[in-house]
């Protein structure tokens, strides 16, 4: 182990820097927390290199990175290293847990030199095997709330008596499903491939049987929460499918097989780098149609690489109309995952792809044909916006694609700017769905802070409070949103938060001097 081992990043001159991995082997870094060191005020750890096939038993962390700021310092091999807040909260939570004494950990934020593209490619290529090889995958949902321990206790009671479920448990389930973790693309592979899983919500630990109970019983009660039911059911369906796929562990080394099925499973997830909508699924698809991750590749290159492999697979079949349509659906999902969106299938059905799939080609030949097609008419990738609801930005916001929204807003079109500044639907949608980062991006581009929904008079703050999106409520209030803004029935954000029993949101609104509309009985 080298004592000069950590990521080169801005910081003091003596900051920890990673020593190089051998990229010709399956080498990885593992981290071990140092307990009982002289420095009791800081999180301290050591890092060591291992070949994955010879590594000691280790636990792999599955979590979300969260916001880039603020940063917190830990000490690795005696030198400072900056990490994000969510990971720091994990270390603070498990730091005194005996289970983590002398335990080796694999954590991507620390164990991969993120600024080194070649190393990222090398490590992402091994990601599936890392999570398969881990003795346990730790799912970190983030710091707990007042409901964490209460939810676990209710689950224990319900296992004995199904009628013991309470309204508080339903609200706790809403908070549980609201954890950002469940929206993350990488979760799918990490969760499905794990041989053993433990979930942490703050200091509270949940097993898979607890998770199944929360989704199954909690879901029955959530269905009666009319305003939140759509987004919550979407998350419950996602978790149910993850658990279903996990129970179908296959002997052939991959779990799902086709890009179509993998991309449909990840449809409503988000990631910071658009490329990860593809790379995060590589461990689940048939290796014959997988690609080699390359973070230097353009999105067009990734599109062609993935689709060429799929095309070769289909061209070996005697295609009927249904199989050709399935290929076109796969093409549409790949376009959507990479932020290009897709032209209507009937514009190309029976033309280019019919001829393309009728010929037996090698993967290289398929890629060359696709490049010629893309280069001839780039609309095959991007498509043309048709009206407000047909724009790429509208679809990206509606589907919570933060990375795509960020990409589109780097060079927004005139239509995009018009939608942002003069049409409140984008901000309303992002606030309703709890997409804090997207709300912030839209506000930075000049979105009206308080557009009103025409049919109801409801504002972004109203929906954020109703849905219990604490982070969005805080952001909107900080930007100056009116906590007293009522809908056409006189209901304010405060009255809805009180009705839902969301103490954290109620406190935020009260701190901003929201009037107690609920005193007048307007809580419906």
C-alpha positions in Angstrom: 0.0 0.0 0.0 1.3 3.4 -0.9 1.0 6.3 1.5 0.4 8.6 -1.4 -2.8 6.8 -2.4 -6.2 9.4 -3.0 -8.3 11.6 -6.1 -6.3 14.6 -7.2 -8.7 17.5 -6.6 -8.6 21.0 -5.4 -7.4 21.2 -1.8 -4.3 21.6 0.4 -0.9 20.7 -1.1 -0.8 17.6 1.1 -4.2 16.2 0.1 -4.4 12.5 -0.5 -3.8 11.4 -4.0 -4.5 8.0 -5.6 -1.5 5.9 -6.7 -2.3 4.4 -10.1 -4.2 1.2 -10.6 -2.8 -1.5 -12.9 -5.4 -1.1 -15.7 -4.2 -4.3 -17.4 -5.5 -6.3 -14.5 -8.7 -6.4 -12.4 -7.2 -4.3 -9.7 -9.4 -2.2 -7.4 -9.0 -0.1 -4.3 -10.6 -1.0 -1.0 -11.1 1.3 2.0 -11.0 0.5 5.7 -12.2 2.8 8.4 -9.6 3.3 11.2 -11.2 3.1 14.6 -9.5 4.1 17.8 -6.9 6.3 16.1 -5.3 9.3 17.8 -7.5 11.6 15.7 -10.9 11.1 17.2 -12.3 14.3 15.7 -12.2 13.1 12.0 -13.2 10.2 9.9 -10.0 8.3 9.2 -9.3 5.5 6.8 -6.7 3.6 4.9 -6.8 2.5 1.2 -5.1 -0.6 -0.3 -5.0 -2.1 -3.8 -6.2 -5.7 -4.5 -6.8 -7.8 -7.5 -10.6 -8.3 -7.4 -10.2 -12.1 -7.7 -7.9 -12.2 -4.6 -9.5 -9.4 -2.6 -10.5 -10.0 1.1 -14.2 -10.1 1.9 -15.6 -6.6 1.4 -18.9 -4.6 1.5 -19.9 -2.4 -1.4 -21.9 0.8 -0.8 -24.9 1.6 -2.9 -26.0 5.3 -2.4 -26.5 8.6 -4.2 -23.7 11.2 -4.4 -26.1 14.1 -3.8 -25.2 17.8 -4.3 -21.7 18.8 -5.1 -21.5 21.2 -2.2 -20.8 21.5 0.6 -17.7 19.2 0.8 -16.4 17.5 4.0 -12.9 16.4 4.8 -11.9 12.9 5.9 -8.4 11.6 6.3 -7.1 8.7 4.1 -3.6 7.4 4.9 -3.2 10.4 7.1 -4.0 13.0 4.5 -7.2 15.1 3.9 -9.6 14.1 1.2 -12.9 15.9 0.3 -16.2 14.0 0.0 -19.8 15.0 -0.5 -22.3 15.4 2.4 -24.3 12.3 1.9 -21.3 10.0 2.0 -19.9 11.9 5.0 -23.3 11.3 6.8 -22.9 7.6 6.1 -19.4 7.6 7.7 -20.7 9.5 10.7 -23.5 6.9 11.1 -21.5 3.7 10.9 -18.3 5.1 12.4 -18.9 3.7 15.8 -20.7 0.5 14.6 -18.6 -2.6 15.6 -19.7 -4.3 12.4 -17.4 -1.9 10.5 -14.4 -2.5 12.6 -11.7 -3.9 10.2 -14.3 -4.2 7.4 -13.1 -3.5 3.9 -15.4 -1.2 1.9 -15.7 -0.4 -1.8 -17.1 3.1 -2.4 -16.9 4.6 -5.9 -16.5 8.2 -4.7 -13.3 7.3 -3.0 -12.0 4.1 -4.6 -12.1 5.4 -8.2 -9.9 8.3 -9.3 -12.8 10.2 -10.8 -10.7 12.7 -12.7 -8.9 9.9 -14.6 -11.1 8.9 -17.5 -9.1 5.8 -18.3 -9.5 4.6 -14.8 -13.2 5.4 -14.7 -13.6 3.3 -17.8 -11.6 0.4 -16.3 -13.6 0.5 -13.0 -17.0 0.9 -14.6 -16.2 -2.2 -16.8 -15.8 -4.1 -13.5 -18.7 -2.6 -11.7 -21.0 -5.6 -12.1 -18.4 -8.0 -10.8 -17.6 -5.7 -7.8 -21.2 -5.8 -6.7 -21.5 -9.6 -7.3 -18.3 -10.2 -5.4 -19.2 -8.1 -2.3 -20.1 -10.1 0.8 -22.8 -7.5 1.4 -24.2 -4.5 -0.4 -25.1 -1.6 1.9 -28.0 0.5 0.7 -27.6 3.9 2.2 -30.9 5.8 1.9 -29.5 8.9 3.6 -29.8 10.4 7.1 -32.9 9.2 8.9 -35.9 11.2 10.0 -38.3 11.0 13.0 -40.1 8.3 11.0 -37.2 5.9 10.4 -37.3 3.9 13.6 -41.1 4.2 13.9 -41.5 2.6 10.4 -39.3 -0.3 11.3 -41.3 -0.9 14.6 -44.6 -0.8 12.7 -43.2 -3.3 10.2 -42.3 -5.6 13.0 -45.8 -5.3 14.5 -47.5 -5.9 11.2 -45.6 -9.2 10.7 -47.5 -10.3 13.8 -50.8 -8.4 13.3 -51.7 -7.0 9.8 -54.2 -4.6 11.4 -51.6 -2.7 13.3 -50.7 -0.5 10.4 -51.2 3.2 11.3 -51.6 6.6 9.5 -48.1 7.5 10.9 -46.7 4.4 9.2 -48.3 5.5 5.9 -46.7 8.9 6.2 -43.4 7.2 7.1 -43.7 5.1 4.0 -44.2 8.2 1.9 -40.9 9.6 3.4 -39.2 6.3 2.8 -40.1 6.2 -0.9 -39.2 9.9 -1.2 -35.5 9.1 -0.5 -33.5 10.2 -3.5 -31.9 6.8 -3.7 -34.8 5.2 -5.4 -34.5 7.6 -8.4 -30.9 6.7 -9.2 -30.0 4.7 -12.3 -27.0 2.9 -10.8 -29.3 1.4 -8.1 -30.8 -1.1 -10.5 -27.6 -3.0 -11.2 -26.2 -2.7 -7.7 -29.5 -3.9 -6.1 -30.1 -6.8 -8.4 -26.6 -8.2 -8.5 -26.0 -8.1 -4.7 -25.8 -11.5 -3.0 -26.8 -9.9 0.3 -28.4 -6.5 1.1 -28.9 -4.4 4.2 -30.7 -1.1 4.0 -29.8 1.9 6.3 -32.1 4.8 6.7 -30.0 6.8 9.2 -29.2 4.4 12.0 -32.2 2.2 11.3 -31.5 -1.0 9.5 -34.0 -2.8 7.2 -33.8 -6.2 5.6 -35.3 -7.2 2.2 -38.3 -8.8 4.1 -38.9 -5.4 5.7 -38.7 -3.7 2.3 -41.2 -6.1 0.8 -43.6 -5.4 3.7 -43.3 -1.6 3.4 -44.0 -1.7 -0.3 -46.8 -4.3 -0.1 -48.7 -3.1 2.9 -47.7 0.6 2.8 -48.7 0.6 -0.9 -52.3 -0.5 -0.1 -52.7 2.6 2.1 -50.9 5.0 -0.1 -53.3 4.3 -3.0 -55.8 6.4 -1.1 -53.5 9.5 -1.1 -55.0 11.0 -4.3 -52.4 13.7 -5.0 -49.3 11.7 -4.4 -50.4 8.3 -5.7 -49.0 8.5 -9.2 -45.4 9.2 -8.4 -45.4 7.0 -5.3 -46.9 4.0 -7.2 -44.2 4.6 -9.8 -41.5 4.2 -7.2 -43.2 1.2 -5.6 -43.5 -0.5 -9.0 -39.8 0.2 -9.5 -38.9 -1.4 -6.2 -41.2 -4.4 -6.7 -39.6 -5.0 -10.1 -36.1 -4.7 -8.6 -37.0 -7.4 -6.1 -38.6 -9.6 -8.7 -35.5 -9.4 -10.9 -33.3 -10.1 -7.9 -35.2 -13.3 -7.2 -34.6 -14.4 -10.8 -30.8 -14.7 -10.5 -29.7 -16.4 -13.7 -26.8 -18.8 -14.1 -25.5 -17.2 -17.3 -24.0 -14.2 -15.6 -26.5 -11.5 -16.6 -29.9 -10.8 -15.2 -32.2 -9.2 -17.8 -30.7 -9.9 -21.2 -32.1 -7.3 -23.6 -31.5 -3.6 -23.8 -35.2 -3.1 -24.3 -36.1 -4.7 -20.9 -33.2 -3.1 -19.1 -34.0 0.4 -20.4 -37.7 0.0 -19.6 -36.7 -0.8 -16.0 -34.7 2.4 -15.8 -37.1 4.7 -17.6 -37.9 6.9 -14.6 -34.4 7.0 -13.0 -31.8 9.8 -13.2 -28.0 10.1 -13.2 -25.5 13.0 -13.3 -23.8 11.8 -16.5 -26.1 11.0 -19.4 -23.8 8.2 -20.5 -24.6 6.3 -17.3 -28.2 5.7 -18.5 -26.4 3.1 -20.6 -23.2 2.2 -18.6 -25.2 1.6 -15.4 -27.0 -1.3 -17.0 -24.0 -3.1 -18.6 -24.0 -5.8 -15.9 -27.6 -6.8 -16.6 -27.6 -7.2 -20.4 -26.3 -10.1 -22.6 -22.5 -9.6 -23.0 -22.9 -10.1 -26.7 -24.8 -6.9 -27.0 -23.0 -4.9 -24.2 -20.5 -2.2 -25.0 -17.2 -1.1 -23.5 -17.7 2.0 -21.3 -15.8 5.1 -22.5 -16.4 8.4 -20.8 -14.6 10.2 -23.6 -17.2 9.0 -26.2 -19.8 11.3 -27.6 -23.5 10.5 -27.0 -23.8 9.8 -30.8 -21.0 7.3 -30.6 -22.6 5.5 -27.7 -26.0 5.4 -29.6 -24.4 3.8 -32.6 -22.3 1.4 -30.5 -25.3 0.1 -28.6 -27.7 0.0 -31.5 -25.2 -1.8 -33.8 -24.9 -4.7 -31.3 -28.7 -4.9 -31.1 -29.0 -4.8 -34.9 -26.6 -7.6 -35.4 -28.6 -9.7 -32.9 -31.9 -9.0 -34.7 -30.4 -9.4 -38.2 -29.6 -13.1 -37.4 -33.3 -13.7 -37.0 -36.0 -14.2 -39.6 -37.8 -11.1 -38.6 -41.6 -10.8 -38.6 -43.4 -7.5 -38.2 -43.6 -7.9 -34.4 -39.8 -8.4 -34.1 -39.1 -5.5 -36.3 -41.3 -3.3 -34.2 -39.5 -4.6 -31.1 -36.2 -3.5 -32.6 -37.7 0.0 -33.3 -38.9 0.2 -29.7 -35.4 -0.6 -28.5 -34.0 2.1 -30.8 -36.5 4.6 -29.3 -35.5 3.6 -25.7 -31.8 4.1 -26.5 -32.5 7.5 -28.0 -34.5 8.5 -25.0 -31.9 7.3 -22.5 -29.3 9.4 -24.2 -31.5 12.5 -24.3 -32.1 12.5 -28.0 -35.7 11.5 -27.9 -37.2 9.7 -30.8 -39.0 10.5 -34.0 -42.4 8.8 -34.4 -41.7 5.2 -35.3 -44.0 5.3 -38.4 -41.7 7.9 -40.0 -39.0 5.3 -40.4 -40.8 2.0 -40.1 -40.6 0.0 -43.3 -37.8 2.2 -44.7 -34.2 2.4 -43.4 -34.5 -0.2 -40.7 -36.4 -2.7 -42.8 -33.6 -2.8 -45.2 -31.0 -2.6 -42.5 -32.3 -5.6 -40.6 -32.7 -7.6 -43.8 -28.9 -7.8 -44.3 -26.5 -10.0 -42.3 -23.8 -7.7 -41.0 -20.9 -7.8 -38.6 -21.0 -5.3 -35.7 -18.5 -3.0 -37.4 -20.5 -3.1 -40.6 -23.7 -2.3 -38.7 -22.0 0.6 -37.0 -20.7 2.0 -40.3 -24.2 1.8 -41.8 -25.7 3.5 -38.8 -23.1 6.3 -38.9 -24.0 7.0 -42.6 -27.7 7.1 -41.6 -27.1 9.4 -38.6 -24.7 11.7 -40.6 -27.2 12.0 -43.5 -30.0 13.2 -41.2 -29.3 14.1 -37.6 -33.0 14.3 -36.9 -32.9 10.5 -36.7 -31.3 11.1 -33.3 -32.8 14.3 -32.0 -36.1 14.8 -33.7 -37.9 18.1 -34.1 -40.0 19.7 -31.3 -43.7 19.6 -32.2 -45.5 22.1 -30.1 -44.9 22.7 -26.4 -45.4 19.1 -25.2 -43.2 17.7 -27.9 -40.0 19.5 -27.0 -37.0 17.6 -25.7 -36.9 19.9 -22.7 -40.5 19.4 -21.8 -40.1 15.6 -22.0 -36.8 15.7 -20.0 -38.4 17.7 -17.2 -41.5 15.6 -17.1 -39.5 12.4 -16.8 -37.1 13.8 -14.3 -34.0 13.5 -16.5 -31.7 15.9 -14.6 -28.6 15.2 -16.8 -30.6 15.7 -20.0 -32.1 19.0 -18.7 -28.7 20.2 -17.7 -27.3 19.4 -21.1 -30.2 21.1 -23.0 -30.0 24.2 -20.9 -26.3 24.7 -21.7 -27.4 26.0 -25.1 -31.2 26.4 -24.8 -33.2 27.1 -28.0 -35.6 30.0 -28.3 -38.5 27.6 -27.7 -36.9 26.3 -24.5 -36.4 29.8 -23.2 -40.0 30.7 -24.1 -41.3 27.5 -22.3 -39.2 28.3 -19.2 -40.1 32.0 -18.9 -43.7 32.1 -20.1 -45.1 28.7 -19.4 -45.3 27.6 -15.8 -45.9 23.9 -16.6 -42.2 23.0 -16.5 -41.6 24.4 -12.9 -44.9 23.0 -11.7 -44.0 19.5 -13.0 -40.5 19.6 -11.5 -41.8 20.8 -8.1 -44.6 18.3 -8.1 -42.2 15.4 -8.8 -39.7 16.6 -6.2 -36.9 17.3 -8.7 -35.0 19.9 -6.7 -32.0 20.1 -9.0 -34.3 20.6 -12.0 -36.3 23.3 -10.2 -33.0 25.1 -9.4 -31.9 24.8 -13.1 -35.2 26.3 -14.3 -35.1 29.1 -11.8 -31.5 30.0 -12.9 -32.8 30.3 -16.5 -35.5 32.8 -15.5 -38.5 30.6 -14.7 -41.4 32.5 -13.0 -41.2 31.5 -9.3 -45.0 31.4 -8.9 -46.9 30.3 -11.9 -50.5 29.1 -11.2 -52.0 26.0 -12.7 -54.9 27.2 -14.8 -57.4 24.5 -13.7 -56.7 24.8 -9.9 -54.7 27.9 -9.1 -52.0 25.8 -7.5 -48.4 26.9 -7.4 -45.1 25.0 -7.4 -44.8 25.6 -3.6 -48.4 24.3 -3.1 -47.5 21.0 -4.9 -44.1 20.6 -3.2 -45.8 21.0 0.2 -48.6 18.6 -0.7 -46.2 16.0 -1.9 -43.8 16.4 1.1 -40.8 17.4 -1.0 -39.0 19.2 1.8 -35.9 20.1 -0.2 -38.0 21.7 -3.0 -40.2 23.6 -0.4 -37.0 25.0 1.3 -35.5 26.0 -2.1 -38.7 27.8 -3.2 -39.1 29.6 0.1 -35.5 30.7 0.0 -36.1 32.1 -3.5 -39.1 34.1 -2.2 -42.1 32.0 -2.9 -45.3 33.1 -1.1 -46.2 30.6 1.6 -49.7 32.1 1.7 -50.5 31.5 -2.0 -53.8 29.7 -2.0 -55.5 27.7 -4.7 -59.0 28.4 -6.0 -60.5 26.6 -3.0 -58.5 28.7 -0.5 -56.0 25.9 0.5 -52.5 27.1 1.1 -49.2 25.1 1.1 -49.3 25.2 4.9 -52.8 23.8 5.1 -51.9 20.9 2.8 -48.7 20.1 4.7 -50.7 20.1 8.0 -53.3 17.9 6.4 -50.6 15.4 5.2 -49.0 15.5 8.7 -45.6 16.5 7.4 -44.0 18.2 10.4 -40.8 19.1 8.6 -42.6 21.0 5.8 -45.0 22.6 8.3 -42.1 23.9 10.3 -40.5 25.4 7.1 -43.7 27.1 6.2 -44.4 28.4 9.7 -40.8 29.8 9.9 -41.7 31.8 6.8 -44.8 33.2 8.5 -47.4 31.2 6.6 -50.9 31.9 7.9 -52.6 29.0 9.6 -55.4 28.5 7.0 -56.3 25.2 8.6 -57.8 27.2 11.5 -60.6 28.1 9.2 -61.3 24.5 8.4 -59.7 24.7 4.9 -57.7 21.5 5.0 -59.4 19.5 2.2 
